[in-house]
């Protein structure tokens, strides 16, 4: 996560030919042998698309996505809106 955030920040701070460039990244991690590489990549991909949907130029983890989905499901019962923060 820290490496992805450093890359995102460095790219955002260095316009190319006067154009602002942004980076969105999805990060997933695992401890031990409790998932396959395919599952890990799927979770990172899900986090990437959530970062793009949340406004781009941000890094989200798979855990961020799970927390947002959980909060959204809880909000459905009380009518609140859930937004992924940068």
GUTILO-20411 format. One record per residue (C-alpha): residue in one letter; chain; x, y, z. Coordinates in Angstrom, 1 decimal, decimal comma. Example, Ala and Ser with C-alpha at 12.3 -4.5 7.8 and 13.67 -1.06 7.14 Angstrom:
+------+-----+--------+--------+--------+
: type : mol :      X :      Y :      Z :
+------+-----+--------+--------+--------+
:    A :   A :   12,3 :   -4,5 :    7,8 :
:    S :   A :   13,7 :   -1,1 :    7,1 :
+------+-----+--------+--------+--------+
This chain:
+------+-----+--------+--------+--------+
: type : mol :      X :      Y :      Z :
+------+-----+--------+--------+--------+
:    X :   A :    0,0 :    0,0 :    0,0 :
:    X :   A :    2,7 :    2,5 :    0,9 :
:    X :   A :    4,7 :    1,7 :   -2,3 :
:    X :   A :    1,6 :    2,2 :   -4,4 :
:    X :   A :    0,8 :    5,5 :   -2,7 :
:    X :   A :    4,3 :    6,7 :   -3,2 :
:    X :   A :    4,1 :    5,9 :   -6,9 :
:    X :   A :    0,7 :    7,6 :   -7,2 :
:    X :   A :    1,9 :   10,7 :   -5,4 :
:    X :   A :    5,1 :   10,9 :   -7,4 :
:    X :   A :    3,3 :   10,6 :  -10,7 :
:    X :   A :    0,7 :   13,2 :   -9,7 :
:    X :   A :    3,5 :   15,6 :   -8,8 :
:    X :   A :    5,3 :   15,4 :  -12,2 :
:    X :   A :    3,2 :   16,6 :  -15,1 :
:    X :   A :    4,3 :   15,4 :  -18,5 :
:    X :   A :    4,3 :   18,0 :  -21,3 :
:    X :   A :    2,0 :   20,1 :  -19,1 :
:    X :   A :   -0,5 :   17,3 :  -18,7 :
:    X :   A :   -1,5 :   16,1 :  -15,3 :
:    X :   A :   -1,2 :   12,3 :  -15,0 :
:    X :   A :   -2,9 :   10,3 :  -12,3 :
:    X :   A :   -2,6 :    6,8 :  -11,0 :
:    X :   A :   -5,3 :    4,5 :   -9,6 :
:    X :   A :   -4,2 :    1,3 :   -7,9 :
:    X :   A :   -5,7 :   -1,7 :   -6,2 :
:    X :   A :   -3,8 :   -3,5 :   -3,6 :
:    X :   A :   -4,4 :   -6,9 :   -2,1 :
:    X :   A :   -2,3 :   -9,0 :    0,3 :
:    X :   A :   -2,5 :  -12,3 :    2,0 :
:    X :   A :   -0,7 :  -14,0 :    4,9 :
:    X :   A :   -0,1 :  -17,7 :    4,6 :
:    X :   A :   -1,5 :  -20,0 :    2,1 :
:    X :   A :   -5,2 :  -19,2 :    2,4 :
:    X :   A :   -5,8 :  -18,1 :   -1,2 :
:    X :   A :   -4,5 :  -18,7 :   -4,7 :
:    X :   A :   -2,7 :  -16,2 :   -6,9 :
:    X :   A :   -5,8 :  -16,0 :   -9,1 :
:    X :   A :   -8,0 :  -15,0 :   -6,1 :
:    X :   A :   -5,4 :  -12,5 :   -4,9 :
:    X :   A :   -5,3 :  -10,9 :   -8,4 :
:    X :   A :   -9,1 :  -10,8 :   -8,5 :
:    X :   A :   -9,2 :   -8,9 :   -5,2 :
:    X :   A :   -6,5 :   -6,4 :   -6,4 :
:    X :   A :   -8,5 :   -5,9 :   -9,6 :
:    X :   A :  -11,7 :   -5,3 :   -7,7 :
:    X :   A :   -9,9 :   -2,7 :   -5,6 :
:    X :   A :   -8,5 :   -1,0 :   -8,7 :
:    X :   A :  -11,9 :   -0,6 :  -10,2 :
:    X :   A :  -13,3 :    0,7 :   -6,9 :
:    X :   A :  -10,5 :    3,3 :   -6,9 :
:    X :   A :  -11,4 :    4,4 :  -10,4 :
:    X :   A :  -15,1 :    4,5 :   -9,5 :
:    X :   A :  -14,4 :    6,5 :   -6,3 :
:    X :   A :  -12,9 :    9,3 :   -8,3 :
:    X :   A :   -9,5 :    8,0 :   -9,6 :
:    X :   A :   -6,1 :    9,1 :   -8,5 :
:    X :   A :   -6,2 :    7,0 :   -5,4 :
:    X :   A :   -5,0 :    3,7 :   -3,9 :
:    X :   A :   -7,5 :    1,3 :   -2,4 :
:    X :   A :   -7,0 :   -2,0 :   -0,8 :
:    X :   A :   -9,1 :   -5,1 :   -1,0 :
:    X :   A :   -9,9 :   -4,5 :    2,7 :
:    X :   A :  -11,2 :   -1,0 :    1,8 :
:    X :   A :  -13,6 :   -2,5 :   -0,7 :
:    X :   A :  -14,8 :   -5,1 :    1,8 :
:    X :   A :  -15,4 :   -2,4 :    4,4 :
:    X :   A :  -17,3 :   -0,2 :    1,9 :
:    X :   A :  -19,5 :   -3,1 :    0,8 :
:    X :   A :  -20,2 :   -4,0 :    4,4 :
:    X :   A :  -21,1 :   -0,4 :    5,2 :
:    X :   A :  -23,2 :   -0,1 :    2,1 :
:    X :   A :  -25,2 :   -3,1 :    3,0 :
:    X :   A :  -25,7 :   -1,8 :    6,5 :
:    X :   A :  -26,7 :    1,6 :    5,1 :
:    X :   A :  -29,4 :    0,0 :    2,9 :
:    X :   A :  -31,4 :   -0,6 :    6,0 :
:    X :   A :  -31,2 :    3,0 :    7,2 :
:    X :   A :  -31,1 :    4,9 :    3,9 :
:    X :   A :  -27,5 :    6,4 :    4,4 :
:    X :   A :  -25,1 :    6,8 :    1,5 :
:    X :   A :  -21,6 :    5,3 :    1,6 :
:    X :   A :  -18,7 :    7,0 :   -0,2 :
:    X :   A :  -15,2 :    5,7 :   -0,5 :
:    X :   A :  -12,9 :    8,4 :    0,9 :
:    X :   A :   -9,5 :    9,2 :   -0,7 :
+------+-----+--------+--------+--------+
